[in-house]
Amino acid sequence: MTRIRELHYRVGGAATGLFPGAHRSRSGDAGFEFRGHAALQDAPDARRLDLHASLRDPFGNWMVRLHSERKSIPVSVVADLSASMGFEGAQRKLDVLADFTESLAWSAWRMGDSFGFVGCDERVRREFTQPQTRIRGAGIALAQRLRTLQPGGRSAAALREAHRHLPRQRALVFLVSDFHLELDALAAVLDSLAPHDIVPVLLWQPAEFALSATRGLAQVREPESGAQQWLWWRPALRERWQAAHDARREALLSLFRRRRLAPLFIEGAFDADALTRHFLA
């Protein structure tokens, strides 16, 4: 068996979960991170008495030290499973998604976090919907199903409904797609996920945007509808093709910047270390 690569992630704010975990929080009294003082009658634990703070208190109260506890968070993947995700270059996009899902689910279990998955094309795919769980091997079975999927959805419209399947608690949500959808539709998806911490993950293959021949007759295919067209490649059209690709990338980055989101581009195979560096940057 191939060893699952572990990755490391974190959230920007304090965790608000009830279960112990690996993330900083502002709750609890008996952790390891000093948060402040409280009167003994408000936090009745004489083991944490602070004599110096008690002597300084102008009202003569006995003061105890409060230490925040580490908490867990929900981690979820909202994935585009439309036809364009079946594109195969050096790697198949769905295989990259499977590797990402397997690694994230394993890492969430290692950190004490719950893991969930919502797969969408024209509808929310029930067979690719995993409610939040702390089962150790949840990501392995899900990844196996993703590797055998032959996507046929003509759009990813159901991404706008994915928030209904996420936990009410603020979660870390990875929105995984090739983002070949209208910007207005993408903005609506991001707005629906706004209560959570969102990390857009763009799965691109270089072969999607590369043109093999300098000039000549070439067949191109629209990945969602399957419509095919013959084009005569020439230098001017090649330049327009590259300019359109650059403009699309900049438009996506602009949309993410307006919402203060830091996207992760995976252009090729999945690299767990690259995702870890994304959170440490």
C-alpha positions as CSV (number, residue, x, y, z in Angstrom):
1,M,0.0,0.0,0.0
2,T,1.1,3.5,-0.8
3,R,1.9,5.5,2.4
4,I,-0.6,8.4,2.9
5,R,1.2,11.7,3.1
6,E,0.3,13.8,6.1
7,L,-0.3,17.5,5.8
8,H,-0.7,20.3,8.3
9,Y,-3.3,23.1,8.4
10,R,-4.5,25.7,10.8
11,V,-7.3,28.2,11.1
12,G,-6.9,32.0,11.4
13,G,-9.1,32.5,14.5
14,A,-9.7,30.7,17.7
15,A,-11.3,27.3,17.5
16,T,-14.8,27.1,19.1
17,G,-15.3,23.3,19.2
18,L,-16.3,21.2,22.3
19,F,-13.9,18.3,21.7
20,P,-10.2,18.5,22.5
21,G,-7.9,18.9,19.6
22,A,-4.8,20.6,18.3
23,H,-6.1,24.2,17.6
24,R,-5.9,27.3,19.8
25,S,-9.1,28.4,21.5
26,R,-10.2,31.0,24.0
27,S,-12.3,28.6,26.1
28,G,-11.5,26.1,28.9
29,D,-9.7,26.7,32.2
30,A,-7.2,23.8,32.5
31,G,-5.1,24.0,29.3
32,F,-1.6,25.1,28.8
33,E,-1.9,28.5,27.2
34,F,-2.3,31.4,29.7
35,R,-5.4,33.5,29.0
36,G,-5.9,35.7,32.0
37,H,-7.1,35.7,35.6
38,A,-10.5,35.2,37.2
39,A,-11.8,35.4,40.7
40,L,-11.8,32.1,42.6
41,Q,-15.6,32.2,43.0
42,D,-15.9,32.4,39.2
43,A,-13.4,29.6,38.5
44,P,-13.4,27.5,41.6
45,D,-10.1,25.5,41.3
46,A,-7.7,26.2,44.1
47,R,-4.9,24.4,42.3
48,R,-4.5,27.4,40.0
49,L,-4.3,30.1,42.7
50,D,-2.0,32.9,41.8
51,L,-0.7,34.6,45.0
52,H,0.9,37.5,43.3
53,A,-2.2,38.4,41.3
54,S,-4.3,38.0,44.5
55,L,-2.1,40.4,46.4
56,R,-2.4,42.9,43.6
57,D,-6.2,42.7,43.4
58,P,-7.7,46.0,44.7
59,F,-10.8,44.2,46.0
60,G,-8.9,41.5,47.9
61,N,-10.2,38.6,45.9
62,W,-8.4,35.3,45.5
63,M,-7.3,35.1,41.9
64,V,-6.7,32.0,39.8
65,R,-5.0,31.6,36.4
66,L,-7.0,30.6,33.4
67,H,-5.3,28.5,30.7
68,S,-7.0,28.0,27.3
69,E,-7.5,24.4,26.1
70,R,-6.8,23.1,22.6
71,K,-9.9,22.3,20.6
72,S,-10.9,20.4,17.5
73,I,-12.5,21.9,14.4
74,P,-14.7,20.4,11.6
75,V,-12.7,20.0,8.3
76,S,-14.7,19.6,5.1
77,V,-14.1,19.3,1.3
78,V,-16.7,20.7,-1.1
79,A,-15.7,19.2,-4.5
80,D,-16.7,19.8,-8.1
81,L,-17.5,16.5,-9.7
82,S,-18.6,17.8,-13.1
83,A,-17.4,16.5,-16.4
84,S,-14.4,18.8,-16.7
85,M,-12.9,17.2,-13.6
86,G,-12.5,14.0,-15.7
87,F,-9.8,15.7,-17.7
88,E,-6.6,13.7,-17.9
89,G,-3.2,15.2,-18.6
90,A,-0.1,14.0,-16.9
91,Q,-2.5,13.2,-14.1
92,R,-6.3,12.8,-14.0
93,K,-7.9,15.6,-12.0
94,L,-10.1,13.2,-10.1
95,D,-7.1,11.2,-9.1
96,V,-5.5,14.3,-7.7
97,L,-8.7,15.1,-5.9
98,A,-8.7,11.5,-4.5
99,D,-5.1,11.9,-3.3
100,F,-5.9,15.3,-1.7
101,T,-9.0,13.8,0.0
102,E,-7.2,10.8,1.4
103,S,-4.4,12.9,2.8
104,L,-6.7,15.5,4.3
105,A,-9.0,12.9,5.9
106,W,-6.0,11.1,7.4
107,S,-4.4,14.4,8.7
108,A,-7.7,15.5,10.2
109,W,-8.0,12.2,12.1
110,R,-4.4,12.6,13.3
111,M,-5.2,16.1,14.7
112,G,-8.5,15.0,16.3
113,D,-10.7,16.9,13.9
114,S,-13.8,15.6,12.2
115,F,-13.9,15.2,8.4
116,G,-16.7,15.6,5.9
117,F,-17.1,15.6,2.1
118,V,-19.7,17.1,-0.3
119,G,-19.4,16.2,-4.0
120,C,-21.4,18.2,-6.5
121,D,-22.2,18.4,-10.2
122,E,-25.7,19.4,-11.4
123,R,-26.9,18.0,-8.0
124,V,-25.4,17.1,-4.7
125,R,-24.2,13.5,-5.2
126,R,-25.4,11.5,-2.2
127,E,-23.0,8.7,-2.9
128,F,-20.1,11.2,-2.6
129,T,-21.5,13.0,0.6
130,Q,-19.7,12.1,3.8
131,P,-21.2,13.7,7.0
132,Q,-18.7,14.8,9.6
133,T,-17.0,11.8,11.1
134,R,-14.0,10.9,13.2
135,I,-13.6,7.4,11.7
136,R,-10.0,6.7,10.9
137,G,-10.3,5.3,7.4
138,A,-13.2,7.6,6.1
139,G,-11.0,9.1,3.4
140,I,-9.6,5.9,2.1
141,A,-12.9,4.5,0.9
142,L,-14.0,7.8,-0.5
143,A,-10.8,8.2,-2.4
144,Q,-11.2,4.8,-4.0
145,R,-14.7,5.7,-5.2
146,L,-13.3,9.0,-6.7
147,R,-10.6,7.2,-8.6
148,T,-13.3,5.0,-10.4
149,L,-15.7,7.8,-11.1
150,Q,-16.5,8.7,-14.7
151,P,-18.0,12.2,-14.3
152,G,-20.8,13.2,-16.6
153,G,-22.4,16.3,-15.0
154,R,-22.7,19.2,-17.4
155,S,-22.2,21.8,-14.7
156,A,-21.2,22.3,-11.1
157,A,-24.4,24.2,-10.2
158,A,-25.0,22.3,-7.0
159,L,-22.0,23.8,-5.4
160,R,-24.4,26.6,-4.3
161,E,-26.3,24.0,-2.3
162,A,-23.2,22.4,-0.6
163,H,-23.5,24.7,2.5
164,R,-26.6,22.9,3.5
165,H,-24.6,19.8,4.1
166,L,-21.9,21.5,6.2
167,P,-21.8,21.7,10.0
168,R,-23.4,24.7,11.7
169,Q,-20.1,25.2,13.6
170,R,-17.5,27.3,11.8
171,A,-15.4,24.9,9.8
172,L,-12.3,24.8,7.6
173,V,-13.7,24.2,4.1
174,F,-11.6,23.3,1.1
175,L,-13.5,24.2,-2.1
176,V,-11.8,22.0,-4.7
177,S,-12.5,22.5,-8.4
178,D,-11.0,23.5,-11.7
179,F,-13.1,26.6,-11.4
180,H,-14.3,26.5,-15.0
181,L,-17.5,28.2,-14.2
182,E,-18.9,31.7,-14.6
183,L,-17.5,34.2,-12.1
184,D,-21.0,35.3,-11.0
185,A,-21.8,31.7,-10.2
186,L,-18.5,31.3,-8.3
187,A,-19.1,34.4,-6.3
188,A,-22.5,33.0,-5.3
189,V,-20.8,29.8,-4.1
190,L,-18.2,31.7,-2.1
191,D,-20.9,33.8,-0.5
192,S,-22.9,30.7,0.5
193,L,-19.8,29.4,2.3
194,A,-18.9,32.7,3.9
195,P,-19.7,31.5,7.5
196,H,-16.7,29.2,7.2
197,D,-13.0,29.5,6.7
198,I,-12.6,28.8,2.9
199,V,-9.5,27.6,1.1
200,P,-10.1,27.5,-2.7
201,V,-8.1,24.7,-4.2
202,L,-7.7,24.9,-8.0
203,L,-6.9,21.7,-9.8
204,W,-5.3,22.4,-13.2
205,Q,-3.4,20.3,-15.6
206,P,-0.8,22.0,-17.9
207,A,-2.1,20.1,-20.8
208,E,-5.5,21.9,-20.5
209,F,-4.0,25.1,-21.6
210,A,-1.0,24.0,-23.7
211,L,-1.2,24.0,-27.5
212,S,0.9,21.3,-29.1
213,A,1.4,22.5,-32.7
214,T,2.5,25.9,-33.6
215,R,0.1,26.0,-36.5
216,G,-2.3,23.6,-38.2
217,L,-5.7,22.1,-37.8
218,A,-6.6,21.0,-34.2
219,Q,-9.7,19.6,-32.5
220,V,-10.8,21.2,-29.2
221,R,-13.5,20.0,-26.9
222,E,-15.6,21.8,-24.3
223,P,-15.3,19.5,-21.3
224,E,-18.7,20.0,-19.7
225,S,-21.0,19.7,-22.7
226,G,-18.6,17.5,-24.8
227,A,-19.1,19.8,-27.8
228,Q,-16.2,19.6,-30.3
229,Q,-14.8,22.1,-32.8
230,W,-12.0,22.2,-35.3
231,L,-9.8,25.3,-35.2
232,W,-6.9,26.4,-37.4
233,W,-4.0,27.2,-35.0
234,R,-1.9,30.2,-36.1
235,P,0.4,32.5,-34.1
236,A,-2.2,35.2,-33.6
237,L,-4.8,32.7,-32.2
238,R,-2.2,31.1,-30.0
239,E,-1.4,34.5,-28.5
240,R,-5.1,35.2,-27.9
241,W,-5.5,31.7,-26.3
242,Q,-2.6,32.5,-23.9
243,A,-4.0,36.0,-23.1
244,A,-7.4,34.5,-22.3
245,H,-5.8,32.0,-19.9
246,D,-3.8,34.7,-18.2
247,A,-6.9,36.9,-17.9
248,R,-8.9,34.1,-16.5
249,R,-6.3,33.4,-13.8
250,E,-6.1,37.1,-12.9
251,A,-9.9,37.4,-12.7
252,L,-10.1,34.4,-10.3
253,L,-7.3,35.9,-8.1
254,S,-9.1,39.2,-8.1
255,L,-12.3,37.5,-7.0
256,F,-10.5,35.7,-4.2
257,R,-8.6,38.8,-3.1
258,R,-11.9,40.8,-2.7
259,R,-13.0,38.1,-0.2
260,R,-9.6,37.9,1.5
261,L,-9.1,34.3,0.4
262,A,-5.7,32.7,-0.4
263,P,-6.2,30.2,-3.2
264,L,-4.0,27.1,-3.6
265,F,-3.1,26.1,-7.2
266,I,-2.3,22.4,-7.8
267,E,-1.0,22.3,-11.3
268,G,-0.1,18.7,-11.7
269,A,0.2,16.0,-9.0
270,F,-0.9,16.5,-5.4
271,D,1.9,17.5,-3.0
272,A,1.1,17.4,0.7
273,D,4.1,19.6,1.5
274,A,2.9,22.3,-0.8
275,L,-0.4,22.5,1.1
276,T,1.4,22.7,4.4
277,R,3.6,25.6,3.1
278,H,0.4,27.3,2.0
279,F,-0.7,27.5,5.6
280,L,2.7,28.5,6.9
281,A,3.2,31.3,4.4
